[in-house]
Amino acid sequence: MPVVRLFAAAREAAGTGRDELPGATVADVLTAATERYGAAFAAVLGTCRVWVNGDATTLDARVGPDDEVAVLPPVSGGADNGPAELPADVAALRARRHELQHEDDVISFVRRVAQGRADLARAEQRRRAGGGDIGPADITDELRDVLADRLLAGAGRPPRPAEEFSDDPRAVALDERCARLGFARLDELTDDELVALVGELDAEERRLSAERRDVFAELDGLTERLVEGYRDHYGGSDDADDEAESP
């Protein structure tokens, strides 16, 4: 579930600085928070800004289990500070987070392409192993399944980023490797060439998965540092007691 961070008056009204609440959108999460914390929290919420992963957001923005929703009341004196008025160090963290999120989108895209191509190569291997029992219609079904599972949003998953990254160096390198290995002519490859193709695609998928884990690790560290920046800017604390208060 999305993590909710509450600061200053919102934290006081809720009785905790951190919680996990269900919801597919920001509005869903805030509704769950209001139901859990009651009228006092609802009154404070009306004066707050809400950010997701360090950025100002809208109520209909989608959130997932790895996202952080921050509820930020105005600073002392009633100033309605926006993102541009954050301290420089917090703004720099947000900028770096944007860079890493873009990297994750790119890596995820190329990784799905590699997985999808490996799946199609395996489908050709199964066709050959079937001794002719698998025909063109079956391969078409395989292609449809691969596109649905790898390159598009599957059932129960949030939409994939609308942007595609075929011009990224990672994607270009993958295309060049596939061209060299004969991916465009699967039915003409020898069995050994097909095995080599699957092996290289699987190795690329593992390499991209490791790169993505490194991105996640840095993103996790940035999230904690952003929380500290919010806390220092908006007041309140976020100590171990908050963890204990979360149901």
C-alpha angles and dihedrals in degrees: 000000000000115000115238120206117197124196139194112331092006090056092048093049093048096041092228139068097211136036143151115236132177124246143117094218136032089255091054092051093048091048090053089048092051091049091050099044102033138215097328091058092044090056092052092044090063090068097043136100116224123210132183117212091343098313132104108254145186129244093249094052112122120240132192138196092276095052128101121216113200121197108204123185119204114280121254112301093035097272111162096221116191130198093277090061095057118115113275094249092055091046089052091052090051091050092051090048089055089052092051093047089053090049090051091051091051095046091046091051095050092042091054090049090052091048092048094050091048089051091052092049089051089050088057089050090052090048091055093044090052091067094231097317090113113069138182092280090057091051089050089054089049090052091051091050093048093051091049095046103036111024103028133045111280124214113291094016127107116254116279117244109283091224120087124208107206091137094057113112090241092056092044091051091050091050091050092049092049091049091051091050094047102249091153090062103042094153091056097051120103117242090256092050090050091052090050091050093051090047093053093046091049090049091051091050090052092048092051091047090055091048090050091051089055090052090050091050092054091044090054090052092049091050091057092048091049090052089054090050092051090048094050092046100042102030130235127090136264106201136149091282088069090058091052092050093057111100 
